[in-house]
């Protein structure tokens, strides 16, 4: 049986003998790299094909490369020992409050909420010893950290090779790239908003069309006094200067100016004059990229042996770094499930749960983006709504709600079960000896956490061999828990407050893990 999504080999091009891998990933951005790390950690062979020859782009460096990392992303990096490698994290950890004040916690449609207004006590199951709820990272540094880890784990990264086509059967996928042919059991498209894998794969990409064109540009301005500093709303859009020479601008033109080719200096100057309502002059254009608020999502993230993750699966306005975090969440969710399938230790339906768990979160983020665009519009109606939202965000409850949404604090999956922690990220429990759950997850195994040292639970865990790590001991704060089953991605699959029900544990474990063969 053959699936759709094929492109014939280029005529006249002789294909080399296919190299065999467990998984080929298209795209060496943060999503593709993190997915590769997860797979390689589970001893899968991975090849990444990346169309760009040089991974170092000025648009990935500060300030354009700045991205807010959400709580689930920070936790995922911490649980794999990667967070400590980020220089920005090291600086924040060693800085005093005077050196690194944190006034603005984030924003919604450019409206800031302040740390001082956020009441974290409203967030159940957050521990004082937990990782940060949000951090600022640089795309270039994040990619470098992930690439180093991937290569250390044995991942092959081939740059300057764009996927041009592929053909899949029931047994595997043959990928064409740069006149070469590569063979794998699975293919994952992490190749961005213009994903070739998505297009070739025949995935439906449904959604809404844009209302604006956004610009991020590094420029020299001959008369900078004509522009106001900070974020400025105007009758046609907005412009924002974070520091001299760096400009972010939005013009509500229906996305008409968004093109694959970078715009010219003359085009940028014309747009800036229209948005700022000045005759400002740009004397030099060093780097620029355009973007829109087009919001689309693949209706399914899988077609046979082909998956989508990150921007290949969903696109929206890049407001608040939601896209990066959503994509890294895809990789965290898919990695351990695909590895278990490759190693023939996946229960029935495990791969299907990637779609059922991640697609609804994509829907939420796209709607969150659309809501921001709605109140960024320069119309009188949107301005009135903007003022109301601003007032609400200046309240404690408003700021706390916005922070929880922006930082992903409430991220959870509907996994069934009666305990309120099921489907949520496990708190970073700290044991009496100082060890934490996050540190115990560096090897990517599931964990049975047993605070009470229950002998029957230890016996049940042993039936899964090395697939479940049994951890017993008292924690400094336990929220009344006696035991919990933690999936490899850090989400709780089962929990108990009192005497654990062995049959409930077995049912939950059987849904996500397969017992070791006798």
ZAMARGU-4260 file (C-alpha; in steps of 0.2 Angstrom, whole numbers, plus 5000, padded with zeros to 4 digits):
<rodrens>
0) 5000/5000/5000 | 5006/5017/4995 | 5001/5034/5003 | 4999/5050/4994 | 5013/5063/4995
5) 5025/5059/4982 | 5037/5069/4970 | 5046/5060/4956 | 5065/5060/4956 | 5073/5073/4946
10) 5075/5067/4928 | 5092/5064/4923 | 5099/5065/4941 | 5107/5049/4947 | 5102/5046/4965
15) 5115/5039/4977 | 5112/5023/4987 | 5100/5027/5001 | 5107/5029/5018 | 5096/5021/5031
20) 5090/5030/5047 | 5076/5028/5060 | 5070/5046/5057 | 5074/5060/5045 | 5070/5077/5051
25) 5068/5092/5039 | 5074/5108/5047 | 5088/5112/5059 | 5079/5125/5069 | 5075/5123/5088
30) 5061/5112/5085 | 5070/5100/5073 | 5085/5100/5084 | 5076/5097/5100 | 5066/5083/5092
35) 5082/5075/5086 | 5089/5076/5104 | 5074/5067/5111 | 5075/5053/5098 | 5094/5051/5100
40) 5093/5051/5119 | 5082/5035/5116 | 5096/5028/5105 | 5087/5031/5088 | 5097/5035/5073
45) 5093/5053/5066 | 5097/5063/5051 | 5093/5081/5050 | 5092/5090/5032 | 5093/5109/5033
50) 5092/5119/5018 | 5102/5134/5025 | 5121/5132/5023 | 5125/5144/5037 | 5115/5143/5053
55) 5121/5160/5059 | 5108/5173/5053 | 5108/5191/5060 | 5090/5190/5062 | 5092/5176/5075
60) 5104/5187/5085 | 5099/5200/5098 | 5088/5210/5098 | 5078/5202/5083 | 5082/5184/5089
65) 5075/5187/5107 | 5061/5175/5111 | 5052/5173/5127 | 5053/5155/5134 | 5037/5148/5142
70) 5036/5138/5157 | 5034/5121/5148 | 5049/5125/5137 | 5060/5130/5152 | 5054/5114/5161
75) 5058/5103/5145 | 5076/5111/5144 | 5079/5109/5162 | 5073/5091/5162 | 5086/5087/5149
80) 5100/5096/5157 | 5100/5110/5144 | 5094/5125/5153 | 5111/5127/5162 | 5120/5129/5145
85) 5110/5145/5140 | 5121/5160/5144 | 5106/5171/5147 | 5100/5159/5160 | 5117/5159/5169
90) 5117/5178/5169 | 5100/5179/5176 | 5104/5167/5190 | 5120/5176/5195 | 5112/5194/5194
95) 5105/5204/5209 | 5088/5211/5208 | 5096/5228/5205 | 5106/5222/5191 | 5092/5213/5182
100) 5076/5221/5187 | 5060/5212/5180 | 5047/5225/5179 | 5037/5219/5163 | 5033/5201/5164
105) 5026/5200/5146 | 5013/5208/5135 | 4997/5204/5126 | 4995/5214/5110 | 5009/5226/5115
110) 5000/5229/5132 | 5012/5225/5146 | 5008/5216/5162 | 5020/5219/5177 | 5028/5206/5188
115) 5022/5216/5203 | 5004/5213/5199 | 5005/5194/5197 | 4999/5183/5211 | 5008/5166/5209
120) 4999/5159/5224 | 4984/5157/5212 | 4993/5144/5203 | 4991/5127/5211 | 5005/5115/5211
125) 5019/5128/5208 | 5034/5125/5220 | 5046/5139/5226 | 5060/5128/5220 | 5052/5126/5203
130) 5061/5132/5187 | 5057/5150/5181 | 5040/5153/5174 | 5048/5164/5159 | 5065/5168/5152
135) 5072/5178/5137 | 5083/5168/5126 | 5092/5171/5109 | 5087/5160/5095 | 5105/5159/5089
140) 5111/5153/5106 | 5097/5141/5108 | 5100/5133/5091 | 5119/5132/5095 | 5116/5123/5112
145) 5103/5111/5104 | 5115/5107/5089 | 5129/5103/5101 | 5119/5092/5111 | 5112/5083/5095
150) 5129/5080/5088 | 5135/5074/5105 | 5121/5061/5105 | 5126/5055/5087 | 5113/5065/5076
155) 5119/5068/5059 | 5116/5086/5053 | 5118/5090/5034 | 5117/5108/5030 | 5114/5116/5013
160) 5102/5101/5008 | 5084/5106/5006 | 5071/5092/5004 | 5064/5092/4986 | 5052/5077/4987
165) 5049/5061/4996 | 5040/5044/4993 | 5033/5034/5007 | 5027/5016/5008 | 5020/5006/5023
170) 5038/5002/5028 | 5047/5018/5026 | 5051/5035/5017 | 5063/5039/5004 | 5068/5057/5003
175) 5076/5067/4989 | 5088/5081/4993 | 5102/5089/4983 | 5102/5075/4970 | 5104/5063/4984
180) 5092/5050/4991 | 5090/5046/5010 | 5080/5032/5017 | 5071/5032/5034 | 5057/5023/5043
185) 5049/5040/5048 | 5050/5058/5041 | 5046/5073/5052 | 5044/5091/5044 | 5051/5104/5055
190) 5054/5115/5040 | 5045/5131/5045 | 5030/5140/5038 | 5034/5137/5020 | 5036/5118/5024
195) 5040/5108/5009 | 5036/5092/5019 | 5018/5099/5022 | 5016/5104/5004 | 5022/5088/4997
200) 5014/5078/5010 | 4996/5084/5005 | 4992/5091/5022 | 4977/5102/5023 | 4982/5119/5030
205) 4966/5128/5036 | 4964/5145/5044 | 4963/5164/5041 | 4971/5176/5030 | 4982/5191/5037
210) 4977/5208/5041 | 4994/5216/5042 | 5012/5215/5036 | 5025/5215/5050 | 5043/5221/5048
215) 5059/5217/5058 | 5073/5228/5052 | 5090/5234/5056 | 5092/5251/5049 | 5101/5268/5050
220) 5090/5283/5051 | 5096/5300/5045 | 5083/5310/5057 | 5079/5298/5071 | 5071/5313/5081
225) 5056/5311/5070 | 5052/5294/5078 | 5046/5292/5096 | 5055/5279/5107 | 5046/5263/5113
230) 5029/5256/5106 | 5019/5268/5096 | 5001/5265/5090 | 4996/5275/5075 | 4981/5277/5063
235) 4988/5264/5051 | 4998/5252/5062 | 5012/5253/5075 | 5031/5254/5076 | 5042/5250/5090
240) 5061/5254/5093 | 5069/5243/5107 | 5086/5252/5104 | 5093/5263/5091 | 5094/5255/5073
245) 5082/5241/5077 | 5064/5243/5071 | 5048/5232/5072 | 5034/5239/5062 | 5016/5233/5058
250) 5006/5240/5044 | 4987/5235/5042 | 4988/5232/5023 | 4980/5214/5023 | 4997/5206/5022
255) 5000/5213/5004 | 5018/5217/5006 | 5024/5200/5013 | 5035/5192/5000 | 5048/5178/5000
260) 5061/5191/4994 | 5067/5204/5007 | 5059/5221/5004 | 5070/5236/4997 | 5076/5251/5007
265) 5063/5262/4997 | 5049/5250/5002 | 5054/5250/5021 | 5055/5269/5021 | 5038/5271/5012
270) 5030/5259/5025 | 5038/5268/5040 | 5032/5285/5033 | 5014/5279/5032 | 5014/5270/5049
275) 5023/5284/5058 | 5015/5299/5049 | 5032/5307/5047 | 5044/5310/5032 | 5058/5301/5041
280) 5072/5295/5030 | 5081/5278/5031 | 5099/5280/5025 | 5104/5262/5026 | 5096/5245/5027
285) 5106/5231/5035 | 5094/5217/5037 | 5075/5214/5036 | 5062/5201/5037 | 5043/5202/5035
290) 5029/5192/5043 | 5011/5192/5044 | 4996/5187/5056 | 4991/5173/5044 | 4984/5160/5056
295) 4984/5142/5049 | 4985/5125/5056 | 4987/5107/5048 | 4970/5098/5051 | 4981/5082/5055
300) 4999/5082/5060 | 5002/5064/5053 | 5000/5056/5036 | 5006/5038/5036 | 5025/5039/5041
305) 5026/5058/5040 | 5023/5070/5054 | 5023/5089/5056 | 5029/5099/5070 | 5032/5117/5074
310) 5028/5131/5061 | 5026/5117/5048 | 5011/5112/5058 | 5004/5129/5063 | 5008/5147/5059
315) 5002/5163/5067 | 5008/5181/5071 | 5025/5180/5080 | 5018/5189/5096 | 5026/5185/5112
320) 5036/5170/5106 | 5021/5158/5106 | 5026/5149/5090 | 5043/5144/5096 | 5036/5137/5113
325) 5022/5128/5104 | 5034/5120/5092 | 5046/5114/5106 | 5031/5107/5115 | 5027/5097/5099
330) 5045/5090/5099 | 5044/5086/5117 | 5027/5077/5115 | 5032/5067/5099 | 5050/5062/5103
335) 5047/5049/5116 | 5032/5042/5107 | 5040/5040/5091 | 5056/5032/5099 | 5045/5020/5108
340) 5036/5015/5092 | 5053/5013/5083 | 5059/5001/5097 | 5042/4991/5097 | 5038/4996/5114
345) 5023/5007/5111 | 5006/5003/5116 | 4992/5004/5103 | 4987/5021/5099 | 5002/5030/5107
350) 5007/5039/5091 | 4989/5044/5088 | 4990/5054/5105 | 5002/5066/5097 | 4988/5073/5087
355) 4975/5072/5101 | 4986/5081/5113 | 4995/5094/5103 | 4982/5099/5090 | 4970/5107/5103
360) 4984/5117/5110 | 4988/5124/5093 | 4970/5129/5091 | 4971/5139/5107 | 4987/5148/5102
365) 4980/5153/5085 | 4965/5160/5093 | 4976/5169/5106 | 4986/5177/5092 | 4970/5182/5083
370) 4963/5190/5098 | 4979/5201/5100 | 4978/5206/5081 | 4960/5211/5084 | 4964/5224/5098
375) 4980/5230/5088 | 4969/5236/5074 | 4969/5255/5072 | 4950/5255/5071 | 4940/5265/5084
380) 4932/5249/5089 | 4948/5240/5092 | 4955/5255/5101 | 4941/5255/5113 | 4943/5237/5117
385) 4962/5239/5119 | 4958/5252/5133 | 4947/5240/5142 | 4960/5226/5141 | 4973/5238/5147
390) 4963/5242/5162 | 4960/5224/5166 | 4978/5219/5164 | 4983/5232/5177 | 4973/5223/5190
395) 4980/5208/5200 | 4968/5195/5193 | 4970/5202/5175 | 4989/5202/5176 | 4989/5184/5184
400) 4978/5177/5171 | 4988/5185/5156 | 5004/5179/5164 | 4998/5161/5166 | 4992/5161/5148
405) 5007/5169/5140 | 5019/5158/5151 | 5010/5142/5148 | 5008/5139/5166 | 4991/5131/5163
410) 4996/5119/5149 | 4989/5102/5152 | 4982/5087/5142 | 4966/5078/5144 | 4972/5061/5150
415) 4957/5056/5160 | 4958/5051/5178 | 4951/5059/5194 | 4966/5067/5201 | 4968/5086/5197
420) 4987/5084/5193 | 4984/5071/5180 | 4988/5079/5163 | 4998/5093/5171 | 5017/5095/5171
425) 5025/5087/5186 | 5030/5100/5200 | 5049/5100/5202 | 5048/5091/5218 | 5064/5093/5229
430) 5069/5078/5239 | 5077/5079/5256 | 5094/5075/5249 | 5093/5090/5237 | 5089/5080/5221
435) 5075/5086/5211 | 5063/5077/5199 | 5069/5088/5184 | 5087/5082/5187 | 5081/5064/5188
440) 5073/5065/5171 | 5089/5069/5161 | 5089/5051/5154 | 5072/5053/5147 | 5064/5038/5156
445) 5047/5037/5164 | 5047/5039/5183 | 5036/5031/5196 | 5037/5043/5210 | 5033/5035/5227
450) 5034/5046/5242 | 5028/5032/5254 | 5040/5018/5249 | 5026/5006/5244 | 5033/4989/5241
455) 5018/4984/5229 | 5022/4999/5218 | 5040/4995/5217 | 5035/4977/5211 | 5023/4984/5198
460) 5037/4996/5192 | 5049/4982/5190 | 5038/4973/5177 | 5043/4987/5165 | 5061/4985/5168
465) 5071/5000/5163 | 5056/5008/5155 | 5050/5015/5172 | 5063/5022/5184 | 5057/5019/5202
470) 5060/5034/5213 | 5056/5033/5232 | 5059/5046/5246 | 5051/5061/5255 | 5050/5078/5247
475) 5051/5094/5255 | 5033/5099/5248 | 5022/5085/5242 | 5005/5093/5240 | 4997/5078/5249
480) 5003/5066/5235 | 5008/5048/5239 | 5013/5043/5222 | 5013/5048/5204 | 5018/5041/5186
485) 5027/5053/5176 | 5028/5051/5157 | 5045/5054/5149 | 5039/5071/5143 | 5036/5076/5161
490) 5017/5075/5161 | 5008/5066/5175 | 4999/5050/5169 | 4993/5044/5186 | 4993/5051/5204
495) 4987/5046/5221 | 4984/5055/5237 | 4982/5040/5249 | 4985/5022/5247 | 4988/5019/5229
500) 4976/5008/5219 | 4987/4995/5210 | 4975/4992/5196 | 4973/5011/5192 | 4992/5012/5191
505) 4993/4997/5179 | 4979/5004/5168 | 4988/5021/5167 | 5005/5013/5164 | 4998/5001/5150
510) 4991/5016/5141 | 5008/5024/5139 | 5021/5011/5141 | 5024/4992/5137 | 5030/4980/5149
515) 5047/4972/5147 | 5047/4956/5137 | 5050/4941/5147
</rodrens>
